[in-house]
Amino acid sequence: MASDLDFSPPEVPEPTFLENLLRYGLFLGAIFQLICVLAIIVPIPKSHDAEAEPAEPRSAEVTRKPKATVPSANKRPKKETKKKR
């Protein structure tokens, strides 16, 4: 009766190339997501030199002319008609 029990480890097939690729791809994706979440949570201190620089590009943005809105030819004013009863 004791000789009937088989305690040898089960046969597990070796993972294929695609299974390995999937496994390591998922690990890399998880690490990338953790880095992105940490980048949002952990604040990065700004240096004083970097605050003085953006003043110049903003002045270039102010000189841009806003686009004039052209009324569309497809949109016609709706006719206002009363319901006839």
N, C-alpha and C positions, 0 to 999 in steps of 0.2 A: 504494500500500500504506500509506503514512504518512497518506494522507487518510482511510483507513477508521477510524482510531482516534478515538474521541470522548472528549475530556478535560473536557467540561463537567460541572459539579457535578450530582449526581443530584437529581431533583425530590423534595423532601420536603414533604409536606402540612403546613399550619399546624396546631398542636395545637388541639383543640376546647376548649370551656369546661370540660367534665368532666375532660379530661386535665390542664388547667392547675390545676383545683381539686384533683385528686388529687396532683399534683406538689407544690404548695405545702402541702397538708395533711400530706403525708409529711415535708416539711422541718420544719414546725412540730412534728410529733410527735417527730421526732428531737431537735430542740432541747429540747423539754420533757423527754425522757428523759435527756439530758445534764445538764440542770439538776437533775433528781432524783438522779442518781448523784453529782453533785458535792455536793449537800446532805448525802448520807450520808457521803461521804468526808471532806469538810472540816468539822472541828469548829467549833462556834460557842461562844465563851467566854460563860459566864453571869456576870451582874453579881451583886454581893453583895446588892443590894436585892431581887432576884427570889428569892433563897434564903430570905429571912425571910418572905415572903408566903405560901408554900404551907402553913405550919404551921396556919393557921386553917381552911382547907377540910378538912384531914385530921381535925381534931377533930370536924367535922360528920359525917364518914364513920364515925367510931368510935361515935357515938351511935345509929346505925342498929341496929335489932334484926335478928338473923339470922332468916331464915324457918325455921319449924319444918317438918321433912319429914313429910308426911302419907303413910302407907302407901297404896299404890294398891289399889283394890278389884279390879282386873283381875289382879293378881299373887297367886296362891294358893300356899301351900307345896306342893311336889311330894310326891306320894305315893311313899313308898319301898317298892317291892315287890321281892321276890326273884324271880329267874328260875326258872321251874319246868322241870325237865329230865325 
